[in-house]
Amino acid sequence: MSTNSNSELRIPDYIPIEIQVEIIKHLPIKSLVRCTLLSKVFNAIIKSRSFITRHSVRYNQMHHLLSRYLIDMNDEFQQNYVSIIDNDNFPQNKLPITVHDTVNRIYPEVSFVLGSSHGLLCLFESENNIDTKCFIWNSFIQRCIIIPIPDPKHWVVGFGVCPDTCDIKLVKITDRDSCNSVNWDIEVYTVSSGVWRTIPSYKPRKSIDLTLNSAVLNGIIYFLAKDDSGKTRSGHCRNMFVTFDLTSEKIGEVYLPDSLAFLSGFLNLSTRMESLAEIHDYKEGEQRVCDVWIFKHVFPNSCEKLFTFKAPNDSYDKVLGFRKNGDLILMRSTPSNERQI
């Protein structure tokens, strides 16, 4: 790649377009944005879903964490985003981020982050379970698409990127709980097609209740679920996972060992260093306790408690997830109502 006397980008015409694309795959984000000005062809290629997905996996850039937090402004919430460089100075190096206009218009009170994958952030918004939609935002190139969720009743939705086709997908699982059928209706939305399509239904046992708590790893979405049939004497349901394979589009059930099956308190799914992690947050007297369990190798029998973190009850508000090196990330509120990580 060369420049002319006017410092404009120019690529020799004799280099085949396929080779040019292979070359630019190795460029950093800022250089790619400049390359979109080369031609309409390059603009279309660089902004395509397949190129964005493959570039995010291939290019080993400095790891950033995108944080979303809400501030209570006189009974009205304001959403804020900040990019934090995950290095030795974490969390001191914070960078301002340009938020897409569509993302800024999301109502903070009725929205949350559904998930993230391949550099994409999926935000979920629901107003009284009527006007329900997902926003898939690429903060690098400032693109955001809105996907309405049809018939939002008795359902959960998951987000991920298919590892084979690099297509962005949403899966909607509906439990109608009718007298005639206990089957789950399964619908899949692919960004490439722009439509929802129905796939063969799945018949679970009646006792399984799904939650929106999910994580995606290696092309599989894991939903945290409860099995009411396995209640203990104290009334605790059995914890389990329901899975959705983004390639085969098949549903599965994963039953956890007893060490995890009957945990009480707040449970949250996440990923840690290429492994699925379950965060167990609970209170023990005057202390707040956080256990981190991870799954390796032969899933799920390989689960192990990685570590336990204990702190005073008011020391933090929420567990956000993990850094690239595996350290736990916590958020707490200051007396001035600011959020600290």
SULBEL-V534743 format. One line per field, one symbol per residue. phi: phi as a letter, one per 40 degrees, with the letter a starting at -180 (. if undefined). Layout:
# SULBEL-V534743
phi=???
This chain:
# SULBEL-V534743
phi=.bbcccfccabdcccdccccccccccccdcccccccccaccccccccccccccccccccccccbbcbbabbcbfgbcbcbbabbccbccdbccbbcbccddccccccccbbacciaafgbbbbbbabffbcbabbbbbccbfbabbbcccfcbfabbbbabcccbgccbbbbbbbcfcccabcccbbbbbcccgbcbcbdcbbccdccbcbccaabafgbcbbcbbbccbccccgccccabbbbccccfbcabbcccdcbcbcbgcbacabbfgbcbbbbbabbgcbcbbcbbbbbfccbcccaccabbbaddccacaccibcccgccbbbbccdcgcbbb
